[in-house]
């Protein structure tokens, strides 16, 4: 149960729903941009992931790109938005970065930390009423 469903919470307003939708758009923009960048530069993205210790990086990169694009669509639509989990601190190991790359890697780490915070926001408050809705209880599906 999210805070949206809480009996202690007043009925949602259109402002509240608009704010949640805008927050989801902001979160989704990163997933969409990152997924499209990976798709357009698969070879480079695979080489970079391999340099970070990802096994089978060139084979996994198209799947990672599709996952990011799907995550963006899920966030924008609100459909199954709570299923998205952002992981990545191990992928941006700033504590092992060479001095010339430290700033880039620490920025990426905090970038993912902010995304994680945003996803916690979506998980706690739900997507609001501006979302695709699944079948109602008792309608099957």
WOWO-V785995 format. One record per residue. N is the residue number from 1. SS is DSSP state (helix for helix, strand for strand, loop for the rest). PHI is phi in radians with two decimals (NA if undefined). OMEGA is omega as a letter, one per 20 degrees, with the letter a starting at -180 (* if undefined). Layout:
# WOWO-V785995
n: <N & N>
ss: <SS & SS>
phi: <PHI & PHI>
omega: <OMEGA & OMEGA>
This chain:
# WOWO-V785995
n: <1 & 2 & 3 & 4 & 5 & 6 & 7 & 8 & 9 & 10 & 11 & 12 & 13 & 14 & 15 & 16 & 17 & 18 & 19 & 20 & 21 & 22 & 23 & 24 & 25 & 26 & 27 & 28 & 29 & 30 & 31 & 32 & 33 & 34 & 35 & 36 & 37 & 38 & 39 & 40 & 41 & 42 & 43 & 44 & 45 & 46 & 47 & 48 & 49 & 50 & 51 & 52 & 53 & 54 & 55 & 56 & 57 & 58 & 59 & 60 & 61 & 62 & 63 & 64 & 65 & 66 & 67 & 68 & 69 & 70 & 71 & 72 & 73 & 74 & 75 & 76 & 77 & 78 & 79 & 80 & 81 & 82 & 83 & 84 & 85 & 86 & 87 & 88 & 89 & 90 & 91 & 92 & 93 & 94 & 95 & 96 & 97 & 98 & 99 & 100 & 101 & 102 & 103 & 104 & 105 & 106 & 107 & 108 & 109 & 110 & 111 & 112 & 113 & 114 & 115 & 116 & 117 & 118 & 119 & 120 & 121 & 122 & 123 & 124 & 125 & 126 & 127 & 128 & 129 & 130 & 131 & 132 & 133 & 134 & 135 & 136 & 137 & 138 & 139 & 140 & 141>
ss: <loop & loop & helix & helix & helix & loop & loop & loop & loop & loop & loop & loop & loop & helix & helix & helix & helix & helix & helix & helix & helix & helix & helix & helix & helix & helix & helix & helix & helix & helix & helix & helix & helix & helix & helix & helix & helix & helix & helix & helix & loop & helix & helix & helix & helix & helix & helix & helix & helix & helix & helix & loop & loop & loop & loop & loop & helix & helix & helix & helix & helix & helix & helix & helix & helix & helix & helix & helix & helix & helix & helix & helix & helix & helix & helix & helix & helix & loop & loop & loop & helix & helix & helix & loop & loop & loop & loop & loop & loop & loop & loop & loop & loop & helix & helix & helix & loop & loop & helix & helix & helix & helix & helix & helix & helix & helix & helix & helix & helix & helix & helix & helix & helix & helix & helix & helix & helix & helix & helix & helix & helix & helix & helix & helix & helix & loop & loop & loop & loop & loop & loop & loop & loop & loop & loop & loop & loop & loop & loop & loop & loop>
phi: <NA & -1.65 & -1.11 & -1.04 & -1.48 & -1.16 & -1.18 & -1.47 & -1.64 & -1.15 & -0.96 & -1.22 & -1.89 & -1.14 & -1.13 & -1.06 & -1.14 & -1.12 & -1.11 & -1.10 & -1.12 & -1.13 & -1.08 & -1.14 & -1.07 & -1.09 & -1.11 & -1.16 & -1.04 & -1.18 & -1.06 & -1.12 & -1.03 & -1.12 & -1.11 & -1.17 & -1.06 & -1.08 & -1.10 & -1.33 & -2.31 & -0.99 & -1.10 & -1.14 & -1.12 & -1.13 & -1.14 & -1.13 & -1.08 & -1.10 & -1.17 & -1.62 & 1.65 & -1.39 & -1.33 & 0.99 & -1.01 & -1.17 & -1.37 & -1.47 & -1.06 & -1.07 & -1.18 & -1.09 & -1.10 & -1.11 & -1.06 & -1.15 & -1.16 & -1.11 & -1.08 & -1.08 & -1.13 & -1.13 & -1.17 & -1.10 & -1.35 & 1.41 & -1.32 & 0.93 & -1.06 & -1.32 & -1.34 & -1.37 & -2.11 & -1.72 & -2.09 & 2.95 & -1.00 & -1.22 & -1.42 & -2.08 & -1.38 & -1.09 & -1.21 & -1.87 & -1.28 & -1.16 & -0.90 & -1.23 & -1.89 & -0.99 & -1.07 & -1.12 & -1.21 & -1.18 & -1.08 & -1.09 & -1.04 & -1.21 & -1.01 & -1.21 & -1.11 & -1.11 & -1.06 & -1.07 & -1.06 & -1.11 & -1.23 & -1.11 & -0.99 & -1.11 & -1.14 & -1.35 & -1.65 & 1.31 & -1.45 & 1.42 & -1.51 & -1.50 & -2.70 & -1.26 & -1.94 & -1.40 & -1.09 & -1.27 & -0.99 & 1.55 & -1.66 & 1.42 & 1.95>
omega: <r & r & r & a & a & r & r & a & r & r & a & r & r & r & r & a & r & r & r & r & r & r & r & r & r & r & a & a & r & r & a & a & a & r & r & r & r & a & a & a & a & a & r & r & r & r & r & a & r & r & r & r & r & r & a & a & a & r & a & a & r & r & r & r & r & r & a & r & r & r & r & r & r & r & a & a & a & a & r & a & a & a & a & r & r & r & r & a & r & a & r & a & a & a & r & a & r & a & a & a & a & a & r & a & r & r & r & r & a & r & r & r & r & r & r & r & r & r & r & r & r & a & a & a & a & a & a & a & r & a & r & a & r & r & r & r & r & r & a & r & *>
